[in-house]
Amino acid sequence: MRKTKSQYILLIIYITISFLPNLFAYELIGSPLYYYFKDLEVSNNSKRNNLNIYTLANNVWNIENNNHPWYSILDDFEESINYKYKNIYLLPFLQNYSFNSKYPRGFNDGPAWQSKGFNAQWTAGIQWNIKELSITFYPIVWFAQNLSFPLVPSAHESPFASYVPNIDLPQRFGNAPLLQFNLGESEIRYNYEKFTLGLSNQSLWLGPTLFNAIILSNNAGGFPHMDIGLRKVTTQFGDVEFLFFIGLLESSSYADATIRKKNRFISGYSFSYAPILIPGLTIGFNRTAIFYNDFSAGDWLNSFLPMGSYMGEDQLDQRASITLDWFFPSIGFNVYAEWARNDFSSTLRLLVRELQHSQAYTLGLKHIIFNSPKNIILYKLEITETMQTIDYQTEVVLGRGTAGFYTHHIVQHGYTNNGQLIGASIGPGADSQYLSVVWYGPFGKLEGYLLRRSLNKDYVYGQPDSIRYHSSGNISTEATIGIDLDFILNSRIILSSGIAGSWMIAWNYISLNDVFNISCYIGSRIKL
């Protein structure tokens, strides 16, 4: 992308405001404090004010006691929250600089694209609270060096586009460096007690997962949407939470010309319930429907309509998931799951016969193995599968259906926003296994992890022999070992860094074509 004078000015402004004084607010999805608060839930040291819906506006935790490693630093944060100047707050400034040596690699990083080469992101903003009304301006500026690397032959008009049809998921965003501005986590919101109404661009993360949320995540940038709902409400039967939203998804510049300018909307909702008779348990249901239209009042209801005919020519690209999140704080244990489908079983007989039909799932757990006021050690495990089931692959080979969990034969952009997936970060047709050990201490956090992920197996197995040879030797699989460090410099600054080495087997689906990639990053969260 060609860099304009105004983009350079925005970049200078963002770097400059990191030196201004002010305060701390709600936590961005994926920030050091976000993960710390979520991990404290396992030991019952923190309680979140939501059940299943994570957004900047919704990410609020109550610290239950002082028996945790970052107690003193959070005390300083809390003092700063109470400070205000005419109800206007400066939000934390976040910056991140990363590098990939061989190929693009990044997960759950919003609108930014982690290209081969050097990458950078800057986030800062303000929040203005007027009684029940809250106005947040929290944009992001990001840069990608976007160096060249070998591509798989494209299935679309652009050589940079995806190698599978029916999805707007570019392999590379052009052949020039990128510098872009995005509204990020900006919104206008009205809250009255538990009722909430918003015009928002904030990312929505639905469900308890750590690495791969099947229905909605922050793997892509947030999309402009309107939402209405109830924040967590306590009743005599337990806690409930609900959010309905409808928004507009963007096309990348590398989608086919026939669909690039089509209006594409997403309608969805999330409902969660924590029964009073089963402490620590939360169950949820999420549903989305994507459609092309000029938009009418009836489109609000698309995510509430029946899911259509089995393997049918339905005009809606639909997905639904059931989530489970269960805490056992007395033993420091948490187990969670998300099970999703993207095609409907039109009869009970079909549902019973092919329960696995078009499914994807994530299973995970956290377990604290050492807990003291100064140190917490826990491990995390998460596995995800988005590969199409064998019955669905058979239908595709016979010329029916679609070729991936996040693709669609009518809504041909697939499950994307501006060229990036809005669901699980590993993508369609993939699987992953993630294991980490985390140590929290007064210094901050140290985490070591192992990650294995197979890329789009549907590309290898789910196509006719004339298109792709069905061989496990052609499956691109990555094995990664990495380490991350969050260092608390003082009450205002948390420094972050990490390095990971990845062995990519059969890169670009070419047998014996193995390569190695080094990913590293440094960053900071500065309370202004």
C-alpha positions in Angstrom: 0.0 0.0 0.0 1.2 3.5 -0.8 1.9 5.5 2.3 0.3 9.0 2.3 1.4 12.1 4.2 -1.7 11.8 6.5 -0.8 8.3 7.4 2.7 9.4 8.5 1.1 12.2 10.6 -1.2 9.7 12.3 1.8 7.4 13.1 3.8 10.3 14.6 0.8 11.3 16.8 0.4 7.8 18.1 4.1 7.5 19.1 4.0 11.0 20.7 0.9 10.4 22.9 2.6 7.6 24.7 4.4 10.2 26.8 1.2 12.0 28.0 0.0 11.4 31.6 -3.4 9.9 32.6 -5.1 6.5 33.4 -6.0 2.9 33.0 -9.4 1.5 31.8 -11.0 -1.8 30.7 -8.8 -4.5 29.2 -8.3 -5.3 25.6 -8.7 -8.9 24.6 -5.3 -10.5 24.6 -3.5 -7.9 26.8 -1.3 -9.0 29.7 -3.8 -8.0 32.3 -6.7 -9.7 30.3 -4.9 -13.1 30.5 -3.9 -12.5 34.2 -7.5 -11.8 35.3 -8.8 -14.8 33.3 -6.2 -17.1 34.9 -7.0 -15.8 38.4 -10.5 -17.0 37.9 -9.2 -20.6 38.2 -8.2 -20.0 41.8 -11.3 -17.9 42.6 -9.1 -14.8 43.1 -11.1 -12.9 40.4 -14.7 -12.8 39.3 -15.6 -11.6 35.8 -18.7 -9.4 35.2 -19.6 -11.4 32.1 -20.4 -15.0 31.3 -19.6 -15.7 27.6 -19.2 -12.4 25.8 -15.8 -10.7 25.8 -15.4 -7.2 24.4 -13.4 -4.2 25.6 -16.6 -2.7 27.2 -17.5 -6.0 28.8 -14.0 -7.1 30.2 -14.4 -6.1 33.8 -13.2 -8.3 36.8 -13.6 -8.0 40.5 -10.6 -9.0 42.5 -11.8 -11.1 45.4 -8.7 -10.9 47.7 -5.1 -9.9 48.0 -3.6 -13.4 47.7 -2.1 -13.1 44.2 1.3 -12.1 42.8 0.3 -8.8 41.1 -1.7 -7.5 44.1 0.5 -4.4 44.8 0.6 -3.4 41.1 -3.1 -3.8 40.7 -3.6 -1.5 43.7 -1.8 1.2 41.8 -3.9 0.6 38.8 -7.1 0.9 40.8 -6.0 4.2 42.3 -5.6 5.5 38.7 -9.0 4.3 37.6 -10.6 6.6 40.1 -8.9 9.7 38.7 -10.9 11.6 36.0 -10.8 14.9 34.3 -14.3 16.0 33.3 -15.2 12.3 32.7 -12.6 12.0 30.0 -10.0 9.2 30.2 -6.9 8.4 28.3 -6.9 4.7 27.5 -3.7 2.6 27.8 -1.2 2.9 25.0 -0.2 -0.4 23.5 2.6 -1.0 21.0 4.0 -4.2 19.5 6.8 -4.8 17.1 7.2 -8.3 15.5 9.3 -10.2 13.0 8.8 -13.3 10.9 11.8 -14.8 9.1 10.2 -17.1 6.5 6.5 -16.7 6.1 3.6 -14.7 7.6 2.6 -15.9 11.1 0.2 -14.4 13.6 -2.9 -15.2 15.6 -5.7 -13.2 17.3 -4.2 -9.8 16.6 -7.2 -7.8 15.3 -6.9 -6.0 12.0 -3.1 -6.2 11.8 -1.5 -8.7 9.5 1.7 -10.4 10.7 3.6 -10.5 7.4 7.0 -12.0 6.5 9.5 -9.4 7.7 9.0 -6.5 10.2 5.5 -5.6 11.6 4.3 -3.0 14.1 1.0 -2.0 15.8 0.1 1.1 17.9 -3.1 1.5 19.8 -4.2 4.5 21.9 -7.4 6.5 22.5 -9.8 8.2 24.9 -13.1 7.4 26.6 -15.7 10.0 27.5 -18.4 9.0 30.0 -21.6 11.1 30.3 -24.0 9.5 32.8 -25.2 6.3 31.1 -23.5 7.2 27.8 -19.9 6.1 27.0 -18.0 7.3 23.9 -14.8 5.4 23.2 -12.3 6.2 20.4 -9.6 3.5 20.5 -8.2 3.0 17.0 -5.1 1.1 15.8 -2.4 2.0 13.3 -0.5 -1.0 11.9 2.4 -1.6 9.6 3.6 -4.7 7.7 6.8 -4.9 5.7 5.1 -7.6 3.6 8.1 -9.3 2.1 7.7 -11.8 -0.7 7.4 -15.6 -0.2 6.3 -18.5 -2.4 2.5 -18.8 -2.8 0.2 -21.8 -3.5 -1.5 -21.3 -6.9 -4.6 -19.2 -6.4 -8.1 -20.4 -7.0 -9.3 -16.8 -7.7 -8.6 -13.9 -10.1 -5.8 -12.4 -8.0 -2.6 -14.4 -7.6 -2.4 -13.2 -3.9 -5.9 -14.7 -3.1 -6.7 -18.0 -1.4 -5.8 -21.3 -2.9 -9.3 -22.6 -2.1 -12.6 -21.3 -3.6 -15.5 -19.6 -1.8 -13.4 -17.6 0.7 -11.8 -14.2 0.8 -8.6 -15.2 2.6 -5.6 -13.8 0.8 -2.2 -15.6 1.2 -0.5 -12.2 0.9 -1.9 -8.7 0.9 -0.3 -7.4 -2.3 3.4 -7.0 -3.0 4.2 -3.7 -1.2 4.5 -2.6 2.4 1.3 -1.8 4.3 0.5 1.1 6.6 -3.2 1.2 7.7 -5.5 3.0 10.1 -8.4 1.1 11.7 -11.1 2.2 14.1 -10.1 -0.6 16.4 -12.1 -0.8 19.6 -14.1 2.4 19.1 -17.8 2.6 20.0 -20.7 4.6 21.3 -22.6 2.8 24.1 -25.6 3.4 26.3 -25.8 1.4 29.6 -28.8 1.5 31.9 -28.3 -0.9 34.8 -28.0 -4.2 33.0 -29.4 -3.1 29.7 -26.8 -2.2 27.0 -27.2 -0.7 23.5 -24.2 0.1 21.3 -22.9 1.3 17.9 -19.6 -0.4 17.9 -16.5 -1.5 16.1 -15.2 -3.5 19.0 -14.0 -7.1 18.6 -16.4 -9.8 19.9 -15.0 -13.0 21.4 -17.7 -15.5 22.1 -17.1 -18.4 24.5 -14.4 -19.5 27.0 -11.7 -20.6 24.6 -8.1 -19.4 25.0 -6.6 -19.8 21.4 -9.4 -20.8 19.0 -12.9 -19.4 19.3 -15.0 -21.1 16.7 -17.8 -18.6 16.1 -16.3 -15.2 16.8 -12.8 -14.1 17.9 -10.4 -11.1 17.5 -8.4 -12.9 14.8 -9.6 -10.2 12.4 -10.5 -6.6 13.1 -13.8 -5.8 14.6 -16.6 -5.0 12.2 -19.1 -2.0 12.5 -22.2 -3.3 14.2 -25.2 -2.4 16.4 -25.9 -4.5 19.4 -28.5 -4.7 22.1 -28.5 -7.0 25.1 -28.4 -7.7 28.8 -25.2 -7.8 30.8 -24.9 -10.5 33.4 -28.1 -10.5 35.4 -28.5 -12.5 38.6 -31.9 -14.2 39.1 -33.2 -16.8 41.6 -32.4 -19.5 39.1 -28.9 -18.3 38.2 -27.1 -15.7 36.1 -28.1 -15.0 32.5 -26.5 -12.9 29.7 -27.7 -12.1 26.2 -26.4 -10.0 23.2 -27.9 -9.6 19.7 -25.9 -7.8 17.0 -26.1 -7.0 13.3 -23.1 -5.6 11.4 -21.4 -5.0 8.1 -18.4 -7.1 6.9 -15.8 -5.8 4.5 -14.2 -7.3 1.5 -10.4 -7.4 0.9 -8.9 -5.9 -2.3 -8.2 -9.5 -3.5 -11.7 -10.9 -3.6 -13.0 -11.7 -7.1 -14.5 -8.7 -8.9 -18.0 -10.3 -9.1 -18.4 -10.2 -5.3 -16.0 -7.5 -4.1 -18.6 -4.7 -4.0 -21.5 -6.8 -2.6 -23.0 -5.7 0.6 -22.4 -8.5 3.2 -24.0 -8.4 6.6 -23.7 -10.6 9.7 -26.5 -11.1 12.2 -26.0 -13.1 15.4 -26.7 -13.5 19.1 -25.2 -15.1 22.2 -27.1 -16.4 25.2 -25.5 -17.8 28.4 -26.7 -19.3 31.6 -25.0 -20.1 34.9 -27.3 -22.3 36.9 -27.4 -21.5 40.6 -27.6 -25.3 41.5 -24.3 -26.0 39.7 -21.6 -23.5 41.0 -18.9 -22.6 38.6 -20.8 -23.9 35.4 -21.7 -21.6 32.5 -23.4 -22.9 29.3 -23.8 -20.8 26.2 -25.3 -20.8 22.7 -24.0 -18.7 19.9 -25.5 -18.3 16.4 -24.5 -16.2 13.3 -25.9 -15.8 9.8 -24.0 -14.0 7.0 -25.8 -12.9 3.9 -25.6 -10.7 0.8 -28.3 -8.0 0.6 -29.2 -4.4 0.3 -30.5 -4.8 3.9 -34.0 -4.6 5.0 -35.8 -4.6 8.4 -36.4 -8.4 8.1 -32.7 -9.1 8.0 -32.5 -8.5 11.7 -34.1 -11.9 12.2 -31.9 -14.0 9.9 -29.9 -15.5 12.8 -33.2 -16.6 14.4 -34.5 -18.4 11.3 -34.3 -22.2 10.8 -30.9 -23.2 9.4 -32.2 -24.3 6.0 -32.3 -27.6 4.2 -29.6 -30.3 4.6 -26.8 -29.7 2.1 -29.2 -27.1 0.6 -28.8 -24.0 -1.6 -29.5 -21.8 1.3 -28.7 -18.1 0.9 -27.4 -17.7 4.5 -24.0 -18.8 5.6 -24.8 -20.0 9.1 -23.0 -21.3 12.1 -24.0 -22.2 15.6 -22.1 -23.4 18.7 -22.7 -24.6 22.2 -20.2 -23.7 24.9 -19.4 -25.0 28.3 -17.1 -23.4 31.0 -16.8 -25.1 34.3 -14.6 -23.9 37.3 -13.5 -25.9 40.3 -11.7 -23.3 42.3 -11.1 -25.5 45.4 -8.7 -27.5 43.3 -7.6 -24.8 40.9 -9.1 -26.5 37.8 -11.1 -25.2 34.8 -12.4 -27.2 31.8 -14.1 -25.7 28.8 -15.4 -26.6 25.4 -17.1 -25.2 22.2 -18.9 -27.5 19.8 -20.1 -25.9 16.5 -21.8 -26.8 13.3 -22.2 -25.0 9.9 -24.8 -27.1 8.3 -28.3 -28.2 9.4 -29.7 -31.6 10.0 -33.3 -31.2 8.7 -34.7 -34.2 10.6 -34.1 -35.9 13.9 -33.1 -39.1 12.0 -30.3 -37.2 10.2 -29.1 -35.6 13.5 -28.9 -39.0 15.2 -27.3 -40.7 12.2 -24.6 -38.0 11.6 -24.2 -36.1 14.8 -20.7 -35.1 13.7 -21.9 -33.7 10.4 -20.1 -30.4 9.5 -18.8 -30.0 13.1 -15.8 -28.1 14.6 -14.8 -28.1 18.2 -12.4 -26.8 20.8 -11.6 -28.5 24.1 -9.4 -27.0 26.8 -8.4 -27.0 30.4 -6.4 -25.0 33.0 -4.9 -26.4 36.1 -3.1 -24.6 38.9 -0.3 -26.8 40.2 1.2 -24.2 42.7 -0.6 -21.4 44.3 0.8 -18.9 46.9 0.4 -15.1 47.5 3.7 -14.5 45.6 3.6 -17.2 42.9 1.1 -19.1 40.7 2.1 -21.9 38.3 -0.5 -23.4 36.0 -0.6 -25.3 32.8 -3.0 -24.9 29.9 -4.1 -27.4 27.2 -6.3 -26.7 24.2 -7.1 -28.8 21.1 -9.1 -27.6 18.1 -10.5 -29.3 15.0 -12.1 -27.5 12.0 -11.5 -30.2 9.3 -14.7 -31.2 7.6 -16.1 -34.6 8.6 -15.9 -37.5 6.1 -19.6 -37.4 5.2 -19.2 -33.7 4.2 -16.0 -34.4 2.2 -17.8 -37.1 0.3 -20.6 -34.6 -0.7 -18.0 -32.1 -1.9 -16.2 -34.7 -4.1 -19.6 -35.5 -5.6 -20.1 -31.8 -6.4 -22.4 -30.8 -3.5 -21.8 -28.7 -0.5 -18.8 -26.6 0.3 -15.1 -27.3 0.9 -14.5 -26.0 4.4 -16.0 -25.0 7.7 -15.5 -21.3 7.0 -16.3 -21.3 3.2 -19.7 -21.0 1.5 -20.8 -21.7 -2.1 -23.2 -18.8 -2.2 -21.8 -16.2 0.2 -18.4 -16.6 -1.5 -16.5 -14.3 0.8 -16.7 -17.0 3.4 -16.4 -16.3 7.1 -14.0 -13.3 6.9 -13.7 -9.6 7.4 -11.3 -7.6 5.3 -9.5 -10.8 4.2 -9.1 -12.4 7.7 -11.0 -15.1 9.5 -13.4 -13.9 12.2 -13.5 -17.4 13.8 -10.7 -19.8 14.8 -7.3 -18.5 14.1 -6.0 -21.8 12.7 -8.4 -21.5 9.8 -10.6 -23.9 7.9 -9.7 -27.6 7.6 -7.1 -27.4 10.3 -6.3 -28.9 13.7 -4.2 -27.7 16.6 -2.8 -28.8 19.9 -1.6 -26.2 22.4 0.2 -26.8 25.7 1.7 -24.1 27.9 3.1 -23.7 31.4 2.7 -20.3 33.0 4.5 -18.8 36.0 3.1 -15.6 37.5 5.3 -13.8 40.1 5.9 -10.3 41.4 8.1 -9.7 38.3 5.3 -10.5 35.8 4.7 -13.6 33.8 6.9 -16.3 32.1 5.3 -18.7 29.8 6.7 -21.6 27.7 4.5 -23.4 25.1 4.3 -26.0 22.4 2.0 -25.7 19.5 1.3 -28.1 16.7 -1.1 -27.2 13.9 -2.0 -28.8 10.6 -3.1 -26.4 7.9 -6.0 -26.8 5.6 -6.4 -30.6 5.3 -9.6 -30.1 3.4 -7.5 -28.8 0.6 -5.7 -32.1 0.4 -8.4 -34.6 1.3 -11.6 -32.9 0.3 -11.0 -32.4 -3.5 -11.4 -34.7 -6.5 -8.2 -36.6 -7.5 -7.9 -34.4 -10.6 -7.5 -31.3 -8.4 -5.4 -32.5 -5.5 -3.6 -35.8 -4.8 -4.9 -37.3 -1.6 -1.8 -37.9 0.4 -0.9 -37.2 4.0 2.6 -36.4 2.8 1.2 -33.2 1.3 -0.3 -31.9 4.5 1.4 -28.7 5.7 2.0 -29.1 9.5 3.8 -26.7 11.8 5.5 -27.6 15.1 6.4 -24.6 17.3 8.2 -24.1 20.6 8.1 -20.7 22.2 8.6 -18.5 25.2 6.8 -15.3 26.3 7.7 -12.8 29.0 5.6 -10.0 30.6 7.8 -7.8 32.8 6.2 -5.3 35.2 8.5 -2.3 35.0 6.4 -0.2 37.3 2.7 0.6 38.1 2.3 2.1 34.6 4.3 0.0 32.3 4.3 -3.7 31.4 6.9 -4.8 28.9 6.2 -7.9 26.7 8.5 -10.0 24.6 8.6 -13.4 23.0 10.4 -15.7 20.6 9.2 -18.9 18.8 10.8 -21.3 16.4 8.6 -23.2 14.0 9.3 -26.2 11.8 6.9 -26.2 8.8 6.6 -29.7 7.3 5.5 -29.9 3.6 5.3 -26.1 3.3 2.7 -25.0 0.6 1.4 -28.6 0.5 4.6 -29.9 -1.2 5.9 -33.2 0.2 9.5 -32.9 1.7 9.4 -29.1 1.3 10.3 -28.3 5.0 11.3 -24.8 6.2 12.0 -23.1 9.5 10.6 -19.8 10.7 11.6 -17.6 13.6 9.0 -15.3 15.1 9.8 -12.7 17.7 8.2 -9.6 19.2 8.6 -6.9 21.8 5.9 -4.6 23.1 4.5 -2.6 26.0 1.3 -1.6 27.7 1.6 1.9 29.1 -1.0 3.4 31.4 -1.3 7.0 30.4 
